[in-house]
Amino acid sequence: LEFRRVLFRSAMIFTKRGDVYSEQSLHRDLVTLWNQGRFDDIRIERERAETGGWIVRFIVVERPVIRTLDFAGIKTVTTSDVLERYRDRRVGLSVESQFDPNRLQRAVVVLQELLAERGRQFATVTPDIQQLPPASLAITMRAGEGPKVKVNQIDILGNQAFSDKVVTRAMKNLHPIGVPHSLIAESIFPK
């Protein structure tokens, strides 16, 4: 076996120089490398050596690393709010992480959900990916927040005990108003 990187030798490839050639071992090594999630493409090249053995090469295409992650066009939420939501939802998109298109799509959806919670249901998020040499990326999430959505009218159906105005006023007041419950005032004020 011919190794180009020390990383493969100890951590990811179990087949070692001098081992008996085995297709099953090479397949196991290939699956192990693929499951790491660090590579976009993996190939195995085999050729006969002059000594009668085999030369095996693992050819990999590494996924690029995200060097910068910026947010443009977002006024409703802060960058720290977005990064905290990414962390809570385990998006996995952060600076110095390996790029994964699935994670990027999940990040777009989570950002749209966050903006929708803040009244921007028609927000659009478009990722802008720029290649940085040699194998890095700069990602900018461009957001168009759109109009703020507000409640215009509330229709109350099936209401017979109270007028619609009384029910609507009760909805506006979310904090309870009243006298604290005590043993002395228990008979004067209802619970």
MODELLER restraints for C-alpha pairs under 7 A, 6 or more apart:
rsr = mdl.restraints
at = mdl.atoms
rsr.add(forms.Gaussian(group=physical.xy_distance, feature=features.Distance(at['CA:1:A'], at['CA:16:A']), mean=6.74, stdev=0.5))
rsr.add(forms.Gaussian(group=physical.xy_distance, feature=features.Distance(at['CA:1:A'], at['CA:17:A']), mean=4.83, stdev=0.5))
rsr.add(forms.Gaussian(group=physical.xy_distance, feature=features.Distance(at['CA:1:A'], at['CA:54:A']), mean=6.88, stdev=0.5))
rsr.add(forms.Gaussian(group=physical.xy_distance, feature=features.Distance(at['CA:1:A'], at['CA:55:A']), mean=5.04, stdev=0.5))
rsr.add(forms.Gaussian(group=physical.xy_distance, feature=features.Distance(at['CA:1:A'], at['CA:56:A']), mean=4.97, stdev=0.5))
rsr.add(forms.Gaussian(group=physical.xy_distance, feature=features.Distance(at['CA:2:A'], at['CA:55:A']), mean=6.08, stdev=0.5))
rsr.add(forms.Gaussian(group=physical.xy_distance, feature=features.Distance(at['CA:2:A'], at['CA:56:A']), mean=6.04, stdev=0.5))
rsr.add(forms.Gaussian(group=physical.xy_distance, feature=features.Distance(at['CA:2:A'], at['CA:57:A']), mean=6.11, stdev=0.5))
rsr.add(forms.Gaussian(group=physical.xy_distance, feature=features.Distance(at['CA:3:A'], at['CA:9:A']), mean=6.98, stdev=0.5))
rsr.add(forms.Gaussian(group=physical.xy_distance, feature=features.Distance(at['CA:12:A'], at['CA:32:A']), mean=6.54, stdev=0.5))
rsr.add(forms.Gaussian(group=physical.xy_distance, feature=features.Distance(at['CA:12:A'], at['CA:33:A']), mean=6.09, stdev=0.5))
rsr.add(forms.Gaussian(group=physical.xy_distance, feature=features.Distance(at['CA:13:A'], at['CA:29:A']), mean=5.24, stdev=0.5))
rsr.add(forms.Gaussian(group=physical.xy_distance, feature=features.Distance(at['CA:14:A'], at['CA:29:A']), mean=6.36, stdev=0.5))
rsr.add(forms.Gaussian(group=physical.xy_distance, feature=features.Distance(at['CA:15:A'], at['CA:25:A']), mean=6.62, stdev=0.5))
rsr.add(forms.Gaussian(group=physical.xy_distance, feature=features.Distance(at['CA:38:A'], at['CA:62:A']), mean=5.99, stdev=0.5))
rsr.add(forms.Gaussian(group=physical.xy_distance, feature=features.Distance(at['CA:38:A'], at['CA:63:A']), mean=5.67, stdev=0.5))
rsr.add(forms.Gaussian(group=physical.xy_distance, feature=features.Distance(at['CA:38:A'], at['CA:98:A']), mean=6.74, stdev=0.5))
rsr.add(forms.Gaussian(group=physical.xy_distance, feature=features.Distance(at['CA:39:A'], at['CA:60:A']), mean=6.48, stdev=0.5))
rsr.add(forms.Gaussian(group=physical.xy_distance, feature=features.Distance(at['CA:39:A'], at['CA:61:A']), mean=5.53, stdev=0.5))
rsr.add(forms.Gaussian(group=physical.xy_distance, feature=features.Distance(at['CA:39:A'], at['CA:62:A']), mean=4.31, stdev=0.5))
rsr.add(forms.Gaussian(group=physical.xy_distance, feature=features.Distance(at['CA:39:A'], at['CA:63:A']), mean=5.06, stdev=0.5))
rsr.add(forms.Gaussian(group=physical.xy_distance, feature=features.Distance(at['CA:40:A'], at['CA:61:A']), mean=5.55, stdev=0.5))
rsr.add(forms.Gaussian(group=physical.xy_distance, feature=features.Distance(at['CA:40:A'], at['CA:62:A']), mean=5.96, stdev=0.5))
rsr.add(forms.Gaussian(group=physical.xy_distance, feature=features.Distance(at['CA:40:A'], at['CA:63:A']), mean=5.65, stdev=0.5))
rsr.add(forms.Gaussian(group=physical.xy_distance, feature=features.Distance(at['CA:41:A'], at['CA:60:A']), mean=5.64, stdev=0.5))
rsr.add(forms.Gaussian(group=physical.xy_distance, feature=features.Distance(at['CA:41:A'], at['CA:61:A']), mean=5.09, stdev=0.5))
rsr.add(forms.Gaussian(group=physical.xy_distance, feature=features.Distance(at['CA:42:A'], at['CA:58:A']), mean=6.90, stdev=0.5))
rsr.add(forms.Gaussian(group=physical.xy_distance, feature=features.Distance(at['CA:42:A'], at['CA:59:A']), mean=5.67, stdev=0.5))
rsr.add(forms.Gaussian(group=physical.xy_distance, feature=features.Distance(at['CA:42:A'], at['CA:60:A']), mean=4.49, stdev=0.5))
rsr.add(forms.Gaussian(group=physical.xy_distance, feature=features.Distance(at['CA:42:A'], at['CA:61:A']), mean=6.53, stdev=0.5))
rsr.add(forms.Gaussian(group=physical.xy_distance, feature=features.Distance(at['CA:43:A'], at['CA:58:A']), mean=5.81, stdev=0.5))
rsr.add(forms.Gaussian(group=physical.xy_distance, feature=features.Distance(at['CA:43:A'], at['CA:59:A']), mean=5.05, stdev=0.5))
rsr.add(forms.Gaussian(group=physical.xy_distance, feature=features.Distance(at['CA:43:A'], at['CA:60:A']), mean=6.45, stdev=0.5))
rsr.add(forms.Gaussian(group=physical.xy_distance, feature=features.Distance(at['CA:44:A'], at['CA:56:A']), mean=6.85, stdev=0.5))
rsr.add(forms.Gaussian(group=physical.xy_distance, feature=features.Distance(at['CA:44:A'], at['CA:57:A']), mean=5.63, stdev=0.5))
rsr.add(forms.Gaussian(group=physical.xy_distance, feature=features.Distance(at['CA:44:A'], at['CA:58:A']), mean=4.72, stdev=0.5))
rsr.add(forms.Gaussian(group=physical.xy_distance, feature=features.Distance(at['CA:44:A'], at['CA:59:A']), mean=6.11, stdev=0.5))
rsr.add(forms.Gaussian(group=physical.xy_distance, feature=features.Distance(at['CA:45:A'], at['CA:56:A']), mean=5.72, stdev=0.5))
rsr.add(forms.Gaussian(group=physical.xy_distance, feature=features.Distance(at['CA:45:A'], at['CA:57:A']), mean=5.05, stdev=0.5))
rsr.add(forms.Gaussian(group=physical.xy_distance, feature=features.Distance(at['CA:45:A'], at['CA:58:A']), mean=6.52, stdev=0.5))
rsr.add(forms.Gaussian(group=physical.xy_distance, feature=features.Distance(at['CA:46:A'], at['CA:54:A']), mean=6.64, stdev=0.5))
rsr.add(forms.Gaussian(group=physical.xy_distance, feature=features.Distance(at['CA:46:A'], at['CA:55:A']), mean=5.67, stdev=0.5))
rsr.add(forms.Gaussian(group=physical.xy_distance, feature=features.Distance(at['CA:46:A'], at['CA:56:A']), mean=4.62, stdev=0.5))
rsr.add(forms.Gaussian(group=physical.xy_distance, feature=features.Distance(at['CA:46:A'], at['CA:57:A']), mean=6.46, stdev=0.5))
rsr.add(forms.Gaussian(group=physical.xy_distance, feature=features.Distance(at['CA:47:A'], at['CA:54:A']), mean=5.73, stdev=0.5))
rsr.add(forms.Gaussian(group=physical.xy_distance, feature=features.Distance(at['CA:47:A'], at['CA:55:A']), mean=5.25, stdev=0.5))
rsr.add(forms.Gaussian(group=physical.xy_distance, feature=features.Distance(at['CA:47:A'], at['CA:56:A']), mean=6.70, stdev=0.5))
rsr.add(forms.Gaussian(group=physical.xy_distance, feature=features.Distance(at['CA:48:A'], at['CA:54:A']), mean=4.66, stdev=0.5))
rsr.add(forms.Gaussian(group=physical.xy_distance, feature=features.Distance(at['CA:48:A'], at['CA:55:A']), mean=6.05, stdev=0.5))
rsr.add(forms.Gaussian(group=physical.xy_distance, feature=features.Distance(at['CA:49:A'], at['CA:55:A']), mean=5.84, stdev=0.5))
rsr.add(forms.Gaussian(group=physical.xy_distance, feature=features.Distance(at['CA:63:A'], at['CA:98:A']), mean=6.13, stdev=0.5))
rsr.add(forms.Gaussian(group=physical.xy_distance, feature=features.Distance(at['CA:63:A'], at['CA:99:A']), mean=6.05, stdev=0.5))
rsr.add(forms.Gaussian(group=physical.xy_distance, feature=features.Distance(at['CA:64:A'], at['CA:98:A']), mean=5.94, stdev=0.5))
rsr.add(forms.Gaussian(group=physical.xy_distance, feature=features.Distance(at['CA:64:A'], at['CA:99:A']), mean=5.66, stdev=0.5))
rsr.add(forms.Gaussian(group=physical.xy_distance, feature=features.Distance(at['CA:64:A'], at['CA:135:A']), mean=4.93, stdev=0.5))
rsr.add(forms.Gaussian(group=physical.xy_distance, feature=features.Distance(at['CA:64:A'], at['CA:136:A']), mean=4.87, stdev=0.5))
rsr.add(forms.Gaussian(group=physical.xy_distance, feature=features.Distance(at['CA:64:A'], at['CA:137:A']), mean=6.41, stdev=0.5))
rsr.add(forms.Gaussian(group=physical.xy_distance, feature=features.Distance(at['CA:65:A'], at['CA:96:A']), mean=5.81, stdev=0.5))
rsr.add(forms.Gaussian(group=physical.xy_distance, feature=features.Distance(at['CA:65:A'], at['CA:97:A']), mean=5.65, stdev=0.5))
rsr.add(forms.Gaussian(group=physical.xy_distance, feature=features.Distance(at['CA:65:A'], at['CA:98:A']), mean=4.52, stdev=0.5))
rsr.add(forms.Gaussian(group=physical.xy_distance, feature=features.Distance(at['CA:65:A'], at['CA:99:A']), mean=5.68, stdev=0.5))
rsr.add(forms.Gaussian(group=physical.xy_distance, feature=features.Distance(at['CA:65:A'], at['CA:135:A']), mean=6.66, stdev=0.5))
rsr.add(forms.Gaussian(group=physical.xy_distance, feature=features.Distance(at['CA:65:A'], at['CA:136:A']), mean=4.73, stdev=0.5))
rsr.add(forms.Gaussian(group=physical.xy_distance, feature=features.Distance(at['CA:65:A'], at['CA:137:A']), mean=6.09, stdev=0.5))
rsr.add(forms.Gaussian(group=physical.xy_distance, feature=features.Distance(at['CA:66:A'], at['CA:95:A']), mean=5.30, stdev=0.5))
rsr.add(forms.Gaussian(group=physical.xy_distance, feature=features.Distance(at['CA:66:A'], at['CA:96:A']), mean=5.19, stdev=0.5))
rsr.add(forms.Gaussian(group=physical.xy_distance, feature=features.Distance(at['CA:66:A'], at['CA:97:A']), mean=5.67, stdev=0.5))
rsr.add(forms.Gaussian(group=physical.xy_distance, feature=features.Distance(at['CA:66:A'], at['CA:98:A']), mean=6.18, stdev=0.5))
rsr.add(forms.Gaussian(group=physical.xy_distance, feature=features.Distance(at['CA:66:A'], at['CA:99:A']), mean=6.06, stdev=0.5))
rsr.add(forms.Gaussian(group=physical.xy_distance, feature=features.Distance(at['CA:66:A'], at['CA:136:A']), mean=5.75, stdev=0.5))
rsr.add(forms.Gaussian(group=physical.xy_distance, feature=features.Distance(at['CA:66:A'], at['CA:137:A']), mean=4.80, stdev=0.5))
rsr.add(forms.Gaussian(group=physical.xy_distance, feature=features.Distance(at['CA:66:A'], at['CA:138:A']), mean=6.08, stdev=0.5))
rsr.add(forms.Gaussian(group=physical.xy_distance, feature=features.Distance(at['CA:67:A'], at['CA:95:A']), mean=5.44, stdev=0.5))
rsr.add(forms.Gaussian(group=physical.xy_distance, feature=features.Distance(at['CA:67:A'], at['CA:96:A']), mean=5.59, stdev=0.5))
rsr.add(forms.Gaussian(group=physical.xy_distance, feature=features.Distance(at['CA:67:A'], at['CA:136:A']), mean=6.15, stdev=0.5))
rsr.add(forms.Gaussian(group=physical.xy_distance, feature=features.Distance(at['CA:67:A'], at['CA:137:A']), mean=5.77, stdev=0.5))
rsr.add(forms.Gaussian(group=physical.xy_distance, feature=features.Distance(at['CA:67:A'], at['CA:138:A']), mean=5.72, stdev=0.5))
rsr.add(forms.Gaussian(group=physical.xy_distance, feature=features.Distance(at['CA:68:A'], at['CA:95:A']), mean=5.70, stdev=0.5))
rsr.add(forms.Gaussian(group=physical.xy_distance, feature=features.Distance(at['CA:68:A'], at['CA:138:A']), mean=4.79, stdev=0.5))
rsr.add(forms.Gaussian(group=physical.xy_distance, feature=features.Distance(at['CA:68:A'], at['CA:139:A']), mean=6.10, stdev=0.5))
rsr.add(forms.Gaussian(group=physical.xy_distance, feature=features.Distance(at['CA:69:A'], at['CA:94:A']), mean=6.89, stdev=0.5))
rsr.add(forms.Gaussian(group=physical.xy_distance, feature=features.Distance(at['CA:69:A'], at['CA:95:A']), mean=6.15, stdev=0.5))
rsr.add(forms.Gaussian(group=physical.xy_distance, feature=features.Distance(at['CA:69:A'], at['CA:138:A']), mean=6.25, stdev=0.5))
rsr.add(forms.Gaussian(group=physical.xy_distance, feature=features.Distance(at['CA:69:A'], at['CA:139:A']), mean=4.95, stdev=0.5))
rsr.add(forms.Gaussian(group=physical.xy_distance, feature=features.Distance(at['CA:69:A'], at['CA:140:A']), mean=5.83, stdev=0.5))
rsr.add(forms.Gaussian(group=physical.xy_distance, feature=features.Distance(at['CA:70:A'], at['CA:139:A']), mean=6.34, stdev=0.5))
rsr.add(forms.Gaussian(group=physical.xy_distance, feature=features.Distance(at['CA:70:A'], at['CA:140:A']), mean=4.65, stdev=0.5))
rsr.add(forms.Gaussian(group=physical.xy_distance, feature=features.Distance(at['CA:70:A'], at['CA:141:A']), mean=6.20, stdev=0.5))
rsr.add(forms.Gaussian(group=physical.xy_distance, feature=features.Distance(at['CA:71:A'], at['CA:79:A']), mean=6.98, stdev=0.5))
rsr.add(forms.Gaussian(group=physical.xy_distance, feature=features.Distance(at['CA:71:A'], at['CA:140:A']), mean=5.56, stdev=0.5))
rsr.add(forms.Gaussian(group=physical.xy_distance, feature=features.Distance(at['CA:71:A'], at['CA:141:A']), mean=4.78, stdev=0.5))
rsr.add(forms.Gaussian(group=physical.xy_distance, feature=features.Distance(at['CA:71:A'], at['CA:142:A']), mean=6.11, stdev=0.5))
rsr.add(forms.Gaussian(group=physical.xy_distance, feature=features.Distance(at['CA:72:A'], at['CA:140:A']), mean=6.79, stdev=0.5))
rsr.add(forms.Gaussian(group=physical.xy_distance, feature=features.Distance(at['CA:72:A'], at['CA:141:A']), mean=6.08, stdev=0.5))
rsr.add(forms.Gaussian(group=physical.xy_distance, feature=features.Distance(at['CA:72:A'], at['CA:142:A']), mean=4.82, stdev=0.5))
rsr.add(forms.Gaussian(group=physical.xy_distance, feature=features.Distance(at['CA:72:A'], at['CA:143:A']), mean=6.19, stdev=0.5))
rsr.add(forms.Gaussian(group=physical.xy_distance, feature=features.Distance(at['CA:73:A'], at['CA:142:A']), mean=5.94, stdev=0.5))
rsr.add(forms.Gaussian(group=physical.xy_distance, feature=features.Distance(at['CA:73:A'], at['CA:143:A']), mean=5.04, stdev=0.5))
rsr.add(forms.Gaussian(group=physical.xy_distance, feature=features.Distance(at['CA:73:A'], at['CA:144:A']), mean=6.19, stdev=0.5))
rsr.add(forms.Gaussian(group=physical.xy_distance, feature=features.Distance(at['CA:74:A'], at['CA:143:A']), mean=5.93, stdev=0.5))
rsr.add(forms.Gaussian(group=physical.xy_distance, feature=features.Distance(at['CA:74:A'], at['CA:145:A']), mean=6.82, stdev=0.5))
rsr.add(forms.Gaussian(group=physical.xy_distance, feature=features.Distance(at['CA:82:A'], at['CA:111:A']), mean=6.81, stdev=0.5))
rsr.add(forms.Gaussian(group=physical.xy_distance, feature=features.Distance(at['CA:86:A'], at['CA:107:A']), mean=6.97, stdev=0.5))
rsr.add(forms.Gaussian(group=physical.xy_distance, feature=features.Distance(at['CA:91:A'], at['CA:103:A']), mean=6.04, stdev=0.5))
rsr.add(forms.Gaussian(group=physical.xy_distance, feature=features.Distance(at['CA:91:A'], at['CA:106:A']), mean=6.39, stdev=0.5))
rsr.add(forms.Gaussian(group=physical.xy_distance, feature=features.Distance(at['CA:91:A'], at['CA:107:A']), mean=6.05, stdev=0.5))
rsr.add(forms.Gaussian(group=physical.xy_distance, feature=features.Distance(at['CA:92:A'], at['CA:103:A']), mean=6.32, stdev=0.5))
rsr.add(forms.Gaussian(group=physical.xy_distance, feature=features.Distance(at['CA:93:A'], at['CA:103:A']), mean=6.09, stdev=0.5))
rsr.add(forms.Gaussian(group=physical.xy_distance, feature=features.Distance(at['CA:93:A'], at['CA:104:A']), mean=6.67, stdev=0.5))
rsr.add(forms.Gaussian(group=physical.xy_distance, feature=features.Distance(at['CA:93:A'], at['CA:107:A']), mean=6.97, stdev=0.5))
rsr.add(forms.Gaussian(group=physical.xy_distance, feature=features.Distance(at['CA:108:A'], at['CA:125:A']), mean=6.08, stdev=0.5))
rsr.add(forms.Gaussian(group=physical.xy_distance, feature=features.Distance(at['CA:112:A'], at['CA:123:A']), mean=6.29, stdev=0.5))
rsr.add(forms.Gaussian(group=physical.xy_distance, feature=features.Distance(at['CA:112:A'], at['CA:124:A']), mean=6.85, stdev=0.5))
rsr.add(forms.Gaussian(group=physical.xy_distance, feature=features.Distance(at['CA:112:A'], at['CA:125:A']), mean=6.69, stdev=0.5))
rsr.add(forms.Gaussian(group=physical.xy_distance, feature=features.Distance(at['CA:115:A'], at['CA:121:A']), mean=6.79, stdev=0.5))
rsr.add(forms.Gaussian(group=physical.xy_distance, feature=features.Distance(at['CA:115:A'], at['CA:123:A']), mean=6.73, stdev=0.5))
rsr.add(forms.Gaussian(group=physical.xy_distance, feature=features.Distance(at['CA:119:A'], at['CA:148:A']), mean=5.33, stdev=0.5))
rsr.add(forms.Gaussian(group=physical.xy_distance, feature=features.Distance(at['CA:119:A'], at['CA:149:A']), mean=5.26, stdev=0.5))
rsr.add(forms.Gaussian(group=physical.xy_distance, feature=features.Distance(at['CA:120:A'], at['CA:145:A']), mean=5.95, stdev=0.5))
rsr.add(forms.Gaussian(group=physical.xy_distance, feature=features.Distance(at['CA:120:A'], at['CA:146:A']), mean=6.42, stdev=0.5))
rsr.add(forms.Gaussian(group=physical.xy_distance, feature=features.Distance(at['CA:120:A'], at['CA:147:A']), mean=6.44, stdev=0.5))
rsr.add(forms.Gaussian(group=physical.xy_distance, feature=features.Distance(at['CA:120:A'], at['CA:148:A']), mean=5.11, stdev=0.5))
rsr.add(forms.Gaussian(group=physical.xy_distance, feature=features.Distance(at['CA:120:A'], at['CA:149:A']), mean=6.13, stdev=0.5))
rsr.add(forms.Gaussian(group=physical.xy_distance, feature=features.Distance(at['CA:121:A'], at['CA:149:A']), mean=6.82, stdev=0.5))
rsr.add(forms.Gaussian(group=physical.xy_distance, feature=features.Distance(at['CA:122:A'], at['CA:145:A']), mean=6.82, stdev=0.5))
rsr.add(forms.Gaussian(group=physical.xy_distance, feature=features.Distance(at['CA:122:A'], at['CA:146:A']), mean=5.63, stdev=0.5))
rsr.add(forms.Gaussian(group=physical.xy_distance, feature=features.Distance(at['CA:123:A'], at['CA:143:A']), mean=6.86, stdev=0.5))
rsr.add(forms.Gaussian(group=physical.xy_distance, feature=features.Distance(at['CA:123:A'], at['CA:144:A']), mean=5.48, stdev=0.5))
rsr.add(forms.Gaussian(group=physical.xy_distance, feature=features.Distance(at['CA:123:A'], at['CA:145:A']), mean=4.21, stdev=0.5))
rsr.add(forms.Gaussian(group=physical.xy_distance, feature=features.Distance(at['CA:123:A'], at['CA:146:A']), mean=5.29, stdev=0.5))
rsr.add(forms.Gaussian(group=physical.xy_distance, feature=features.Distance(at['CA:124:A'], at['CA:143:A']), mean=5.57, stdev=0.5))
rsr.add(forms.Gaussian(group=physical.xy_distance, feature=features.Distance(at['CA:124:A'], at['CA:144:A']), mean=5.09, stdev=0.5))
rsr.add(forms.Gaussian(group=physical.xy_distance, feature=features.Distance(at['CA:124:A'], at['CA:145:A']), mean=6.40, stdev=0.5))
rsr.add(forms.Gaussian(group=physical.xy_distance, feature=features.Distance(at['CA:125:A'], at['CA:141:A']), mean=6.45, stdev=0.5))
rsr.add(forms.Gaussian(group=physical.xy_distance, feature=features.Distance(at['CA:125:A'], at['CA:142:A']), mean=5.62, stdev=0.5))
rsr.add(forms.Gaussian(group=physical.xy_distance, feature=features.Distance(at['CA:125:A'], at['CA:143:A']), mean=4.40, stdev=0.5))
rsr.add(forms.Gaussian(group=physical.xy_distance, feature=features.Distance(at['CA:125:A'], at['CA:144:A']), mean=6.43, stdev=0.5))
rsr.add(forms.Gaussian(group=physical.xy_distance, feature=features.Distance(at['CA:126:A'], at['CA:141:A']), mean=5.83, stdev=0.5))
rsr.add(forms.Gaussian(group=physical.xy_distance, feature=features.Distance(at['CA:126:A'], at['CA:142:A']), mean=5.16, stdev=0.5))
rsr.add(forms.Gaussian(group=physical.xy_distance, feature=features.Distance(at['CA:126:A'], at['CA:143:A']), mean=6.36, stdev=0.5))
rsr.add(forms.Gaussian(group=physical.xy_distance, feature=features.Distance(at['CA:127:A'], at['CA:139:A']), mean=6.70, stdev=0.5))
rsr.add(forms.Gaussian(group=physical.xy_distance, feature=features.Distance(at['CA:127:A'], at['CA:140:A']), mean=5.78, stdev=0.5))
rsr.add(forms.Gaussian(group=physical.xy_distance, feature=features.Distance(at['CA:127:A'], at['CA:141:A']), mean=4.48, stdev=0.5))
rsr.add(forms.Gaussian(group=physical.xy_distance, feature=features.Distance(at['CA:127:A'], at['CA:142:A']), mean=6.02, stdev=0.5))
rsr.add(forms.Gaussian(group=physical.xy_distance, feature=features.Distance(at['CA:128:A'], at['CA:139:A']), mean=5.66, stdev=0.5))
rsr.add(forms.Gaussian(group=physical.xy_distance, feature=features.Distance(at['CA:128:A'], at['CA:140:A']), mean=5.01, stdev=0.5))
rsr.add(forms.Gaussian(group=physical.xy_distance, feature=features.Distance(at['CA:128:A'], at['CA:141:A']), mean=6.15, stdev=0.5))
rsr.add(forms.Gaussian(group=physical.xy_distance, feature=features.Distance(at['CA:129:A'], at['CA:137:A']), mean=6.60, stdev=0.5))
rsr.add(forms.Gaussian(group=physical.xy_distance, feature=features.Distance(at['CA:129:A'], at['CA:138:A']), mean=5.88, stdev=0.5))
rsr.add(forms.Gaussian(group=physical.xy_distance, feature=features.Distance(at['CA:129:A'], at['CA:139:A']), mean=4.70, stdev=0.5))
rsr.add(forms.Gaussian(group=physical.xy_distance, feature=features.Distance(at['CA:129:A'], at['CA:140:A']), mean=6.55, stdev=0.5))
rsr.add(forms.Gaussian(group=physical.xy_distance, feature=features.Distance(at['CA:130:A'], at['CA:137:A']), mean=5.63, stdev=0.5))
rsr.add(forms.Gaussian(group=physical.xy_distance, feature=features.Distance(at['CA:130:A'], at['CA:138:A']), mean=5.11, stdev=0.5))
rsr.add(forms.Gaussian(group=physical.xy_distance, feature=features.Distance(at['CA:130:A'], at['CA:139:A']), mean=6.41, stdev=0.5))
rsr.add(forms.Gaussian(group=physical.xy_distance, feature=features.Distance(at['CA:131:A'], at['CA:137:A']), mean=4.80, stdev=0.5))
rsr.add(forms.Gaussian(group=physical.xy_distance, feature=features.Distance(at['CA:131:A'], at['CA:138:A']), mean=6.51, stdev=0.5))
rsr.add(forms.Gaussian(group=physical.xy_distance, feature=features.Distance(at['CA:132:A'], at['CA:138:A']), mean=6.77, stdev=0.5))
rsr.add(forms.Gaussian(group=physical.xy_distance, feature=features.Distance(at['CA:156:A'], at['CA:164:A']), mean=6.54, stdev=0.5))
